[in-house]
């Protein structure tokens, strides 16, 4: 016998969306509730959490961002985005510090956040606990040798030591990271020998002699506070190049902290690159975009026809994105597609499988990127006829193809002076010109003052205006 259970339809209950002023009862024709709707208690809970979050960010920004970085320390994309947010809020995220860093990201000095030890790759929980215990017991570390002498090198192994050096944690003791890497082999052997002496109850004669007090040597062999000064070291060697130092730092932290290859041109890049990679997913389709980026990695691909193309990982100060370079474009720009290259790129957003890519149409190294700055008097800027005159002057220099396609790379930026301040207006891509000197000559002949500027910081007219 089959038992039939009847279902009684429950009376419809009102549902709420806090973004709608009225008509909250979103029921479909069949009586089911429309998607993305919450009951009243759920909506109120979300509203309360939103208020709490906004209050903390507005009134305790450093503490709030430190907690946000800690909660997402294992998600590289989010941490990079939040570090960019910190920069926009004038909050500095400092590199790991062997004598100050705690397990988590920590607010320090009013408007700074200290990098947390738990976010350093190759540094396990055991190593962190050992480090913090040694620091709490005997105070700050004074050198790499002092550190190795005081911690258990079975917990803080060579891989962990290399990570601490290369991410900048020892910069406060010796900023030459390459020197510390070469010293490490000698220092580890020295510290392990001292540990064996202490374990066997034997003192170290040379430490006692170095302290000038042989009779005062204790059984543990810790005869002098300056024993670490007698530790051996490698011959002096030059530090890593800046880009190599940053590359190693990024491998261990997942992003740049002490510096970023694009930071020096951040202000100027706003004039040439209207989008950040974190905003790529929000951009409209089939619209030419530009961004200042750095290539993290390059994956060459050979198509079935034998043509070469590439998929590249791009990054800027706000996030990361994938770029695709099809064969026809790759044949033209392949010399610039290299890891660690800083480029201004032009392309279009492409959405596939819930992922947004940048289809790259053209690139230019930032060292070669130029812009034409044209100064405009405020009264002249308000005059419609003068605006039209300026527009026609620039368009005559743009050199557009008959089909309207613009392959020029030099942007034109208007600068309007108002007292001691300057306001910059980035003109559209249709106003880009092929030759800066010719464009400047034409603008000056038309009665406008113009000059050429670059993204690199050799010249300062644009950077000083920010």
C-alpha positions in Angstrom: 0.0 0.0 0.0 1.4 3.3 -1.0 1.0 6.1 1.5 0.3 9.4 -0.2 1.4 12.5 1.7 -0.4 15.7 0.7 1.4 18.9 0.6 -0.3 22.0 1.9 0.9 25.2 0.4 2.0 27.6 3.1 0.5 31.1 3.0 2.8 33.5 1.2 5.1 35.5 3.5 6.3 39.0 2.7 10.0 39.3 1.8 12.1 42.4 1.8 15.0 44.0 0.0 16.5 46.9 1.8 17.4 48.6 -1.5 13.7 48.9 -2.5 11.5 51.7 -1.0 8.2 49.8 -1.3 6.5 46.9 -3.0 8.6 44.4 -1.1 6.4 41.3 -1.7 8.3 39.8 -4.6 6.1 36.7 -5.5 6.0 35.1 -8.9 2.8 34.1 -10.7 3.0 30.5 -9.4 3.3 31.7 -5.8 7.1 31.1 -5.3 9.4 33.7 -4.0 11.6 35.6 -6.5 15.3 34.9 -6.1 17.7 37.3 -4.3 15.1 38.3 -1.7 15.5 38.0 2.0 13.0 37.9 4.8 12.9 41.0 7.0 15.1 39.6 9.8 17.8 38.6 7.3 17.7 42.0 5.6 18.0 43.8 9.0 21.0 41.6 9.9 22.8 42.5 6.7 22.0 46.2 7.3 23.3 46.1 10.8 26.6 44.3 9.7 27.0 46.9 7.0 26.6 49.7 9.4 29.1 48.1 11.8 31.7 47.6 9.0 31.3 51.2 7.8 31.6 52.6 11.3 34.8 50.6 12.0 36.4 51.6 8.6 35.5 55.2 9.1 36.6 55.6 12.7 39.3 52.9 13.1 40.7 52.6 9.5 44.1 51.2 10.5 42.8 48.6 12.9 40.0 47.7 10.4 42.4 47.1 7.5 44.8 45.2 9.7 42.0 42.8 10.6 40.9 42.5 7.0 44.4 41.7 5.9 44.8 39.1 8.6 41.5 37.4 7.8 42.4 37.1 4.1 46.2 36.5 4.5 45.9 33.2 2.6 44.2 34.7 -0.4 46.8 36.6 -2.5 44.4 38.5 -4.8 42.4 39.9 -1.9 45.5 40.8 0.1 47.0 42.7 -2.9 43.7 44.5 -3.4 43.5 45.5 0.3 47.1 46.7 0.3 46.2 48.9 -2.6 43.2 50.1 -0.6 45.6 50.9 2.3 47.7 53.0 0.0 44.7 54.9 -1.2 43.8 55.6 2.4 47.4 56.8 3.2 48.0 53.7 5.3 51.5 52.3 4.8 51.9 48.5 5.0 55.4 47.9 6.2 57.6 44.9 5.5 58.1 42.1 8.1 60.4 43.1 11.0 62.3 40.5 12.9 62.0 42.5 16.2 58.5 43.9 15.8 56.3 41.7 13.7 53.7 39.5 15.4 51.8 36.5 14.1 49.1 38.7 12.4 49.1 42.1 10.7 49.5 44.7 13.4 48.6 48.4 13.6 51.7 50.4 14.6 52.8 54.0 14.8 49.4 55.5 14.3 49.0 55.1 10.6 51.0 52.0 9.6 50.3 48.3 9.5 53.2 45.8 10.2 53.3 42.7 8.0 52.3 39.5 9.9 54.7 36.6 10.2 52.0 34.1 9.5 51.7 35.5 5.9 55.3 34.7 5.0 55.7 31.6 2.9 58.0 28.8 4.1 57.7 30.0 7.7 55.7 27.5 9.7 53.8 27.9 12.9 56.6 26.1 14.9 59.2 28.5 13.6 57.0 31.5 14.4 56.4 30.3 18.0 60.1 29.6 18.5 61.0 33.1 17.2 58.5 34.9 19.3 59.5 32.9 22.4 63.2 33.7 22.0 62.4 37.4 21.5 60.1 37.5 24.5 62.8 35.8 26.7 65.9 37.7 25.9 64.8 40.8 24.0 65.4 42.0 20.5 67.8 40.2 18.1 71.0 42.1 17.3 72.2 40.3 14.3 71.6 37.2 12.1 74.2 35.3 14.3 72.4 36.4 17.5 69.1 35.1 16.0 70.5 31.7 15.0 72.3 31.4 18.4 69.1 32.0 20.3 66.5 30.0 18.4 66.2 26.3 17.9 67.5 25.7 14.4 65.5 22.5 14.2 62.3 24.5 14.3 63.6 27.5 12.4 65.4 25.7 9.6 67.5 27.0 6.7 64.4 27.4 4.4 62.7 29.5 7.1 65.8 31.6 7.6 66.2 32.3 3.9 62.5 33.3 3.8 63.0 35.8 6.6 66.1 37.3 4.9 64.6 37.6 1.4 61.3 39.1 2.5 63.1 41.9 4.4 62.6 40.8 8.0 66.3 41.3 8.8 66.7 44.6 6.9 66.6 46.4 10.3 69.8 44.7 11.3 71.5 44.5 7.9 69.8 45.8 4.7 72.2 43.9 2.4 70.1 40.8 1.9 72.6 39.2 -0.5 75.3 39.5 2.2 73.1 37.8 4.8 72.3 35.0 2.3 76.1 34.3 1.9 76.7 34.6 5.7 74.0 32.1 6.4 76.0 29.0 5.8 78.8 30.1 8.1 76.4 31.3 10.8 74.3 28.2 10.9 77.4 26.0 11.4 78.7 28.3 14.1 75.3 28.4 15.9 74.9 24.6 15.7 78.4 24.1 17.1 77.5 26.4 20.1 74.2 24.5 20.6 76.1 21.2 20.8 78.6 22.7 23.3 75.7 23.9 25.5 74.0 20.5 25.3 77.1 18.7 26.3 77.8 21.2 29.1 81.1 22.5 27.6 81.9 26.1 27.2 83.4 27.7 24.2 87.0 28.8 24.9 87.0 31.4 22.2 83.9 33.0 23.5 85.4 33.3 26.9 88.6 34.8 25.5 86.6 37.3 23.5 84.8 38.4 26.6 88.0 38.9 28.5 86.7 36.9 31.4 87.7 33.2 31.1 87.0 32.5 34.8 83.5 33.9 34.5 82.5 31.5 31.7 79.3 29.5 32.8 78.7 25.9 32.1 76.3 26.6 29.3 78.9 28.4 27.3 77.0 31.7 27.2 80.0 33.7 28.4 79.3 37.0 26.8 76.5 39.1 25.5 78.5 39.9 22.4 79.3 36.3 21.5 77.5 36.8 18.2 80.1 39.4 17.2 82.6 36.6 16.9 80.5 34.6 14.5 82.1 34.0 11.1 80.8 35.7 7.9 81.3 35.6 4.2 83.5 38.1 2.3 81.7 41.4 1.6 79.4 41.2 -1.4 77.1 43.7 -3.2 73.4 43.6 -2.5 70.8 42.2 -4.9 69.7 44.5 -7.7 66.4 46.3 -6.9 64.3 44.2 -9.3 65.8 40.9 -8.0 65.2 41.9 -4.4 61.6 42.7 -5.2 61.2 39.4 -7.1 62.4 37.3 -4.2 60.2 39.4 -1.8 57.2 38.7 -4.0 57.9 35.0 -4.1 57.6 34.8 -0.3 54.9 37.4 0.4 52.9 37.0 -2.7 53.1 40.7 -3.5 55.5 43.6 -3.2 55.5 45.4 0.1 58.8 47.3 0.6 58.3 48.8 -2.9 56.6 48.2 -6.2 58.0 48.7 -9.7 55.0 50.7 -10.7 54.8 52.8 -7.5 57.1 55.5 -8.8 54.8 56.2 -11.8 51.5 55.8 -10.0 50.4 59.4 -10.1 51.4 60.0 -13.7 49.8 56.7 -14.8 46.3 58.1 -13.9 46.6 60.4 -16.9 47.3 57.6 -19.4 45.6 54.6 -17.9 42.0 55.3 -16.9 41.4 51.8 -15.4 43.0 49.5 -12.8 43.1 45.8 -13.2 40.8 45.3 -10.2 38.1 47.2 -12.2 38.5 45.2 -15.4 35.5 43.0 -14.8 33.3 46.1 -14.6 34.4 47.5 -18.0 32.0 47.4 -21.0 32.7 45.0 -23.9 34.2 46.1 -27.2 35.6 49.3 -25.7 39.3 50.1 -26.0 40.9 50.3 -22.5 44.4 51.1 -21.3 46.2 50.2 -18.2 49.7 50.5 -16.7 50.8 47.0 -15.8 53.7 44.7 -15.1 54.0 41.3 -16.7 54.3 38.6 -14.0 54.7 35.6 -16.3 54.5 34.7 -20.0 53.1 31.5 -21.4 54.0 31.1 -25.1 51.5 29.1 -27.2 51.8 27.7 -30.8 48.4 27.4 -32.6 47.4 24.5 -34.8 48.4 26.7 -37.8 51.9 27.1 -36.3 51.4 30.7 -35.4 52.8 32.0 -32.1 50.7 33.8 -29.4 50.9 34.2 -25.7 48.9 34.3 -22.5 50.4 36.6 -19.9 49.7 37.3 -16.2 49.4 41.1 -15.6 49.5 43.0 -12.4 49.3 46.5 -11.1 49.0 48.1 -7.6 45.4 47.0 -7.3 45.3 43.4 -8.5 46.0 40.8 -11.2 44.4 39.8 -14.5 45.1 37.5 -17.4 46.0 38.9 -20.8 45.7 37.2 -24.2 47.8 38.2 -27.2 46.6 36.7 -30.5 49.1 35.8 -33.3 48.7 39.0 -35.4 49.4 41.3 -32.4 52.1 39.0 -31.0 54.1 39.2 -34.2 54.3 43.0 -33.7 54.9 43.3 -30.0 56.6 40.1 -29.0 59.9 41.8 -28.2 58.2 43.7 -25.3 56.4 40.6 -23.9 58.8 39.6 -21.2 58.5 38.8 -17.5 58.9 41.9 -15.2 58.4 44.3 -18.1 56.5 47.5 -17.2 54.1 48.4 -20.0 51.2 50.5 -20.9 48.7 48.2 -22.6 45.7 48.8 -24.8 43.0 46.2 -25.3 39.4 45.1 -24.7 37.7 43.2 -21.9 36.6 39.6 -22.8 34.4 37.6 -20.5 34.6 33.8 -20.6 33.5 31.2 -18.0 33.0 33.9 -15.3 36.5 35.2 -15.9 37.4 38.5 -17.4 40.5 38.6 -19.7 42.2 41.5 -21.4 42.6 41.0 -25.1 45.8 43.0 -25.8 45.9 45.0 -29.0 49.0 47.0 -28.4 51.7 47.8 -25.8 54.4 50.4 -25.1 57.2 50.2 -22.5 56.6 52.8 -19.8 60.1 54.1 -20.3 59.1 55.2 -23.8 55.6 56.3 -23.1 55.0 60.0 -23.7 52.2 62.4 -23.3 51.7 65.9 -24.7 50.6 68.4 -22.1 48.7 71.4 -23.5 48.1 74.3 -21.1 44.7 76.0 -21.4 43.7 79.3 -19.7 40.4 78.8 -17.6 38.6 81.5 -19.6 39.7 80.0 -22.8 38.6 76.6 -21.6 35.1 77.9 -21.2 34.9 79.2 -24.7 33.1 76.8 -27.0 34.8 78.2 -30.1 38.2 77.8 -28.5 37.3 74.2 -27.5 36.4 73.5 -31.1 39.6 75.2 -32.3 41.7 73.0 -30.0 39.9 69.9 -31.0 40.5 70.5 -34.7 44.1 71.4 -34.1 44.8 68.1 -32.3 42.7 66.0 -34.8 44.8 67.3 -37.7 47.8 65.8 -36.0 46.2 62.5 -35.0 46.9 60.9 -38.3 43.8 58.6 -38.2 43.5 55.9 -40.9 40.7 56.4 -43.5 38.6 53.7 -41.7 38.9 55.7 -38.4 41.2 53.3 -36.7 43.7 55.1 -34.4 47.0 53.3 -33.8 48.8 56.4 -32.3 50.3 55.9 -28.9 51.0 59.5 -27.6 48.1 60.8 -25.5 47.2 64.4 -25.2 46.3 65.8 -21.8 44.8 69.2 -21.1 46.1 71.2 -18.1 44.0 74.0 -16.7 45.6 76.3 -14.2 43.4 77.7 -11.4 45.6 79.8 -9.1 48.3 77.6 -7.6 46.4 74.4 -8.6 46.4 72.5 -11.8 43.5 70.4 -13.1 44.3 67.7 -15.7 41.8 66.4 -18.4 42.7 63.3 -20.2 41.5 63.5 -23.8 40.0 60.5 -25.6 41.9 57.9 -27.6 40.9 59.6 -30.9 43.1 62.5 -29.9 46.3 60.4 -29.6 49.1 61.6 -31.9 52.0 59.8 -33.6 54.7 62.4 -33.1 55.0 64.5 -29.9 57.2 67.2 -31.4 55.0 67.8 -34.4 51.9 68.0 -32.2 53.6 70.5 -29.9 54.7 72.7 -32.8 51.2 72.7 -34.2 49.6 73.6 -30.8 52.1 76.4 -30.3 51.4 77.7 -33.8 47.7 77.8 -32.8 48.5 79.8 -29.7 48.5 77.1 -27.1 51.5 76.4 -24.8 52.4 72.7 -24.9 55.3 70.4 -23.8 56.1 66.7 -23.7 56.3 64.7 -20.5 57.0 61.1 -19.7 55.9 58.5 -17.1 59.4 58.1 -15.7 60.3 60.5 -12.9 63.1 62.4 -14.7 60.8 65.3 -15.3 58.4 66.6 -12.7 55.7 69.0 -14.1 52.9 66.4 -13.9 54.0 64.6 -10.7 54.3 67.9 -8.9 50.7 68.8 -9.7 49.3 65.8 -7.8 
